[in-house]
Amino acid sequence: MWELAADEVTDVPQAWPVTAHQVLGSGAVSDFVNDAVTIPDGSTMQRQYLLHPGAVGVIAWDENDRIAVVRQYRHPVGFRLIEPPAGLLDADGESWTSAAERELAEEAGLKAARWQVLVDLFTTPGACQETLRIYLARDLSGAPAPDDFVAHHEEAHMDLCWARRADLVDAILAGKLQNPTMVSGVLALEVARLSGRLDDLREADASWPARTAWSGRNHLLAGLDGHAG
């Protein structure tokens, strides 16, 4: 085991050859697929995972040291989770920041004058393709929902609330909050706040290498679609 140099502490895009790609099942948001992958020793492994359009989340932090949250039922885990406003990157031509602005208006009835990137992550890299960017939104004020927005299903039964930042941190460390956008976003905010880095956070339109890799990978997989090997 060796110690990484500072410039080596970074994730690096890498693509082992895919010789076959098969859609095993299709859903409204994700497809469940199987890839035949050639590994460095020349043998082949099979990997099943979910394709995903990606998402954005928003930590909306006000001048009273509160964060806007929703309480939403999540059927796969059987919990009503406390979450920040968030949504899919599934609208053609919409920028990442515009998607975050839209979600904040739709779910929280808010807009922000200042936007920064808190953290980027893969939510479940062993099983799902999802990329997630979490923004910090400040200088908040009220905003109407977009004209074409109609809440459906779980969203129609969400509670919109404020929660104190310190209470969210305490709840996360106590294991009481488990949504990955909530946990990652609040703890990233706490690290930035305590280390004096709030002014050094990335600009809202900062590059997002994972999305570049996601686009190229999906283009490659589309060329193999239906090829079971």
C-alpha positions in Angstrom: 0.0 0.0 0.0 1.3 3.5 -0.9 0.2 7.0 -0.2 -1.4 9.0 -3.0 0.1 12.4 -3.9 -2.4 15.3 -3.8 -2.8 15.4 -7.5 -3.6 11.6 -7.6 -6.6 12.0 -5.3 -9.1 12.0 -8.2 -11.5 9.6 -9.9 -10.3 8.8 -13.4 -12.7 7.9 -16.3 -12.0 4.4 -17.5 -13.9 2.1 -19.8 -13.2 -1.6 -20.0 -14.4 -3.0 -23.4 -18.1 -4.0 -23.6 -18.6 -6.8 -26.1 -22.4 -7.2 -25.5 -25.2 -5.1 -24.1 -28.7 -6.3 -23.5 -31.7 -4.6 -22.0 -33.3 -7.0 -19.6 -36.2 -4.8 -18.6 -37.4 -1.2 -19.3 -39.1 1.2 -16.9 -40.4 4.8 -16.8 -37.0 6.1 -15.6 -34.5 3.4 -15.8 -33.6 0.3 -17.9 -32.1 -2.8 -16.3 -29.3 -4.0 -18.5 -26.6 -6.7 -18.7 -23.1 -6.0 -20.2 -20.5 -8.5 -21.1 -17.2 -6.8 -20.1 -13.7 -7.8 -21.0 -11.5 -7.5 -18.0 -7.7 -6.9 -18.1 -6.7 -10.5 -17.9 -8.7 -11.2 -21.1 -11.7 -13.0 -19.5 -15.3 -11.8 -19.5 -17.5 -10.8 -16.7 -21.3 -10.1 -16.7 -22.6 -7.0 -15.0 -26.2 -6.0 -14.4 -27.1 -2.5 -13.5 -29.6 0.3 -14.1 -29.3 3.0 -16.7 -30.3 6.4 -15.3 -30.6 10.0 -16.7 -28.9 11.6 -13.7 -30.2 14.1 -11.2 -29.7 17.4 -9.3 -30.4 18.3 -5.7 -30.6 21.7 -3.9 -29.5 22.6 -0.4 -31.5 25.8 0.0 -30.0 27.6 3.0 -31.6 30.8 4.3 -30.5 33.7 6.4 -32.0 32.1 9.5 -29.7 29.1 9.2 -32.5 26.8 8.0 -32.6 24.5 5.0 -35.7 23.9 2.9 -36.7 20.2 2.9 -39.6 18.0 1.8 -40.9 14.8 3.4 -41.6 12.3 0.7 -42.7 8.7 0.6 -40.2 6.4 -1.2 -41.8 3.1 -2.0 -38.7 1.0 -2.7 -37.4 1.5 0.8 -40.8 1.9 2.6 -40.0 5.1 4.3 -41.1 8.7 4.2 -37.7 10.5 3.9 -36.7 14.0 4.6 -35.0 15.2 1.5 -33.9 18.4 -0.2 -35.6 19.5 -3.4 -34.3 17.3 -6.3 -35.2 15.9 -9.6 -34.1 14.1 -12.8 -32.0 15.5 -15.7 -34.5 14.2 -18.2 -35.6 17.4 -20.0 -33.9 17.8 -23.4 -31.7 20.9 -23.7 -32.0 21.9 -20.0 -28.8 22.9 -18.3 -28.0 21.4 -14.9 -28.4 24.7 -13.1 -31.7 25.3 -14.9 -32.9 21.9 -13.7 -32.0 22.8 -10.2 -33.7 26.1 -10.4 -36.8 24.4 -11.7 -36.9 21.8 -9.0 -36.4 24.4 -6.3 -39.4 26.4 -7.6 -41.6 23.3 -8.2 -40.9 21.6 -4.8 -40.2 24.4 -2.5 -41.7 27.5 -4.1 -38.3 29.3 -3.9 -35.7 30.9 -6.1 -32.1 31.8 -5.2 -29.9 34.7 -6.2 -26.7 32.8 -5.5 -25.9 29.3 -6.8 -22.7 27.2 -6.2 -21.8 23.5 -6.5 -21.5 21.7 -3.2 -20.6 18.2 -4.3 -20.9 15.7 -7.2 -21.3 12.0 -6.7 -22.4 8.6 -8.1 -25.2 7.5 -5.9 -24.8 3.7 -6.3 -21.8 3.1 -8.6 -21.9 -0.7 -8.2 -25.5 -1.0 -9.3 -26.8 2.2 -11.0 -25.4 4.7 -13.5 -26.9 7.7 -11.7 -24.8 10.9 -11.5 -25.9 13.5 -9.0 -24.9 17.2 -8.6 -25.9 18.9 -5.4 -26.1 22.7 -5.4 -26.0 25.2 -2.6 -28.7 27.9 -3.1 -28.6 31.1 -1.1 -30.3 34.5 -1.0 -33.7 32.9 -1.2 -37.1 34.4 -2.0 -40.5 33.1 -3.0 -41.2 31.9 -6.5 -44.2 30.4 -8.3 -44.1 26.9 -9.7 -43.6 26.8 -13.5 -46.9 27.1 -15.3 -46.8 23.6 -16.7 -46.0 21.9 -13.3 -48.6 19.5 -11.9 -47.6 17.4 -8.8 -48.3 13.7 -9.3 -48.2 10.5 -7.2 -45.7 10.9 -4.3 -45.1 14.6 -5.1 -48.7 15.4 -4.6 -48.4 14.2 -1.0 -45.1 15.8 0.0 -44.8 18.1 3.0 -42.7 21.2 2.5 -40.8 22.3 5.7 -37.9 24.2 7.0 -35.3 22.5 9.2 -32.5 24.0 11.2 -29.1 23.2 9.7 -27.7 22.1 13.1 -30.7 19.8 13.6 -30.1 18.2 10.2 -26.4 17.6 11.0 -27.3 16.0 14.3 -30.0 13.8 12.7 -27.6 12.6 10.0 -24.9 11.6 12.5 -27.5 9.9 14.6 -28.6 7.8 11.7 -32.0 9.3 11.5 -31.7 10.7 8.0 -30.7 8.5 5.1 -31.5 10.1 1.8 -28.1 10.3 0.0 -28.8 13.8 -1.4 -29.7 15.0 2.1 -26.7 13.4 3.8 -24.1 14.3 1.2 -25.4 17.9 0.7 -25.7 18.8 4.3 -22.4 17.3 5.3 -20.7 19.0 2.4 -22.2 22.3 3.5 -21.0 21.7 7.0 -17.4 20.9 5.9 -17.3 24.0 3.7 -18.8 26.2 6.5 -16.5 24.9 9.2 -13.3 25.1 7.0 -14.1 28.6 5.7 -14.5 27.4 2.1 -18.0 28.7 1.4 -16.6 31.4 -0.9 -14.3 28.9 -2.6 -17.1 26.5 -3.8 -17.3 25.9 -7.5 -19.4 28.1 -9.7 -22.8 26.8 -10.7 -21.7 26.1 -14.2 -18.5 24.2 -13.2 -17.6 21.3 -15.4 -18.9 17.9 -14.5 -16.7 15.2 -15.9 -19.0 12.4 -14.9 -21.7 13.7 -17.3 -19.2 13.8 -20.2 -18.3 10.2 -19.5 -22.0 9.3 -19.0 -22.9 10.7 -22.5 -20.0 8.9 -24.2 -20.7 5.7 -22.5 -24.4 5.7 -23.4 -23.5 6.5 -27.0 -21.3 3.4 -27.1 -23.9 1.2 -25.4 -26.6 2.4 -27.9 -24.5 1.0 -30.7 -24.5 -2.4 -28.9 -28.2 -2.3 -27.8 -29.8 -5.7 -28.3 -26.5 -7.4 -28.9 -26.5 -10.3 -26.4 -23.2 -11.8 -27.5 
